[in-house]
């Protein structure tokens, strides 16, 4: 049995690797955003304002990464 010659395995491998990396990266970034938000609420409730500020910044950074990934994805889809 012969493989089809029309399959570009190199391009297919790049797509699979990119999808895997993006899936893990976005999931991790969203997890960081959720962690930052929940710990911010906990620290603020306990009146530990310095720690609350750090976790708020962490949550905002994670959310920023998620938003940036969505924007980049939309730009890539529109340009092709």
Buried (B, 14 or more C-beta within 10 A) or exposed (E): EEEEEEEEEEEEEEEEEEEEEEEEEBEEBBEBBEBBBEBBBEBBEEEEEEBBEBBBEBBBBBBEBBEEBEEEEEEEEEEE
